[in-house]
Amino acid sequence: MSQPIRPLSLLVRAAIGLLIGGVAHAAEPASSIVVHCGTLIDPAASAQPLSERSIVIEQGRVVRVDSGFTAAPAGAQTIDLRKATCLPGFIDSHTHLTMEFGKGAYLSKFVDTDGDIAYKAARNAKTVLMTGFTTVRDLGGQHLVDVALKNAIERGDVPGPRMLVATNLLSISGGHGDPSAGYREELFHPTEADGVVDGVDSAIRGTRIAIKRGADVIKVTATGGVMSVADHGSGPQFTSPELQAIVETAKSHGLKVAAHAHGDEGAYIAVSAGVSSVEHGTYLTPKTYALMKKNHVYLVPTVIAGASVAEAAKTPGFFPPSVQAKALEIGPLMVAALGRAWKAGVPIAFGTDSGVYPHGRNAREFGYMVEAGVPPFEAIRAATQNAADLLDRSKDIGTLQPGHFADIVAVQGDPLTDIRLLERISFVMKQGRTYKADGNPVAF
Ligand SMILES: [Zn+2]
C-alpha cells in the first residue's frame, strides 16, 4: 500500500539545515528525491531485508524511509529502483587511492611527479565510487595528494568517494613504511614529516605533523609488510612505548590509530597500546583475538589484497624477488585468517587495501569474506554499519536511517543469495547526487 508523502515540517527542515551546515558539498543534488527500492538491505536498521521501501531525501540527507512506494511531492525527483535491491553506500576502510601497484610500479616512485600522482589518484577515486564505495578511509598517501584529493572531491571538482585520510603512514627506520628501505641511501632521506619516526619523542612529533597536515586517522606499520622491498612481513616493528605515545597523541586530537600488522606479536603490542583496528591480521592467535574482542578493536581483513598479490607473484618479474617471496607466503593465508577471526567473534570492518590490486575490484572482498565463513548479511554489515563505527561516522554514514547522508547503491537480484552480485553495482548515489544509473556513469 502506498502512503501519501507528508510535507516536511519546518522543524525537520531546520534540523536538516543545521545538520548540513558547514559540510562541503560534492555537487548540488536535486533538493527533494524519492527513491523506490524493491528491497532494502540496511543491517543497522533491520535484521531482515525490507521489501518495497521509499527513501525520502531532502538536500542530500535521508528524511525517512516509508513502507511501500510513496508518491513524490510536487517538484521532487523519483528514482525507480523497484526491481533492484538497495543498500547503504559501501565503506572501504582501507584504500590507497594515490597509488596502484602493477608490473613496473616500483619505478613510478622515481619518475612520477606530484601532478602525475594526483591525476592517477583522481582516476582511481572515480573508479572506486562507480563500484559502489561512497566513503573510503585512505590509509597512507603520497606527497599529501590524499589530502588534496579529499578536498577536491568535497568541493565537487572531481567525482569520488568521501575520504578520511592518513597522509603519510608512520613507520620505524627500515620498516614497512620507510620509503628509503631497500634503496641506495643517497636516493631518499625520509624525515619525521615523511612518517619515519624512531623513539617516543619522534613518534609524537611524527603524529603531530600528520595531524597538522590534515590526517583524519593515524596509520602505523606495527609489523613488516608484503609490498616493501626490505623488511620481512611478520616481525614487530614499533615498541610498545612508541605505539602508546602515538595512540595518546592521536587521541588527544580526537583521532584513532589503525595498525598494519601481519605478525601476531606486533599486532598484540598495537592492540595493547590502544589502536582501533588491525589491518590484515594474517598470523593472529586466539590471545590477540580475545583482546581485540574485549577492547572492540576491528579487524580489517583485506583478503583481496592477499589473493591478488599471491596471484601476481606467479608472474616472473612482476615484483622484486623479496616482495615476490612474501606475497607467495602471506597472500594465501589471509582467507583462513579471516575465518578464524570471525569464529573468535572479533569485530570485522570491511577493507581491501585498494591500490595493492587494481582499483575498482574492491567489491570482490565480499566474495572472499563469504568464502572465509562470514554470512553475506554480516559481510554487508561490515561494509556499512561496522565500517561507519570504525570511522567514527555512525551519525552520518553506514545506514539509511533519517538524518544520514543519502549514500545509496543498488544491484539487480539478491546479494544474500549470490554475494558476488555486489561486484556489479548498477546505481550509485552519494549525498543525494546520482553518479551511476542503469549500470552507466552519469555525466559529471
Ligand atoms: Zn595498505
Residues whose N, C-alpha, C, O or C-beta is under 5 A from the ligand:
A	BS01	ZN	L139 D353
